[in-house]
């Protein structure tokens, strides 16, 4: 069982994840097969873990989904947040979107294995296809939520697990999920600034200073900076293990202070509303 990250109300920068990763695992994502006596539901009642209260009456509760099927050789252990304390349709929609993204992440082992699969699995009798997911509330106040999710995927026969992260940044005032472009003024060359800063920082990373980052994954393109969070000091960009550096480097982050983005950010955008 993995250890669980503590919810943090203060502005927190997430430390690099400690698990090591390498080769890919099965990536097909389908719906759960028809239930049988040996097959647990893909949507069991979640178990409440922890609670974080905000001043506006909202609460962020930690939920857990845990499933295991020895015949189909999978184990799922997933934590995810749920926003409570409001009947607002926007909050209900946010919760549904979180559940959708989380379910998409852990659904791939739930496919019924073929006879060929089971023959292959027989080489590793005590090993399971598995997904472990945890999350961190990087920022939470009455105006803004910024949440980081990371899943650890392992496929039977693989040498190591694979990390995959995603984020949700939500404006509680306008009731919408924020994209990176929502934060910046129209026409601002913010991707170029972010790209240069990330290349410079990761080139000087103390852990692997002699290993230059793979610049292709840091070019000024939206897809390269899709995992980002708002912190109390700036914008943090998350890079999964095995992407911008070798797998041994683990998950990496670059935080860019707000003052380095001055002149690019919208003066009346979500970051000002959020009080950061």
Secondary structure as GFF3:
##gff-version 3
##sequence-region A 1 276
A	DSSP	beta_strand	51	53	.	.	.	ID=ss1
A	DSSP	beta_strand	59	69	.	.	.	ID=ss2
A	DSSP	beta_strand	74	84	.	.	.	ID=ss3
A	DSSP	alpha_helix	89	106	.	.	.	ID=ss4
A	DSSP	three_ten_helix	107	110	.	.	.	ID=ss5
A	DSSP	alpha_helix	115	121	.	.	.	ID=ss6
A	DSSP	beta_strand	129	140	.	.	.	ID=ss7
A	DSSP	beta_strand	144	154	.	.	.	ID=ss8
A	DSSP	beta_strand	162	171	.	.	.	ID=ss9
A	DSSP	beta_strand	176	177	.	.	.	ID=ss10
A	DSSP	three_ten_helix	180	183	.	.	.	ID=ss11
A	DSSP	alpha_helix	190	203	.	.	.	ID=ss12
A	DSSP	three_ten_helix	206	208	.	.	.	ID=ss13
A	DSSP	three_ten_helix	215	218	.	.	.	ID=ss14
A	DSSP	three_ten_helix	222	225	.	.	.	ID=ss15
A	DSSP	beta_strand	228	230	.	.	.	ID=ss16
A	DSSP	beta_strand	234	239	.	.	.	ID=ss17
A	DSSP	three_ten_helix	247	249	.	.	.	ID=ss18
A	DSSP	beta_strand	252	257	.	.	.	ID=ss19
A	DSSP	three_ten_helix	258	261	.	.	.	ID=ss20
A	DSSP	alpha_helix	270	273	.	.	.	ID=ss21
###
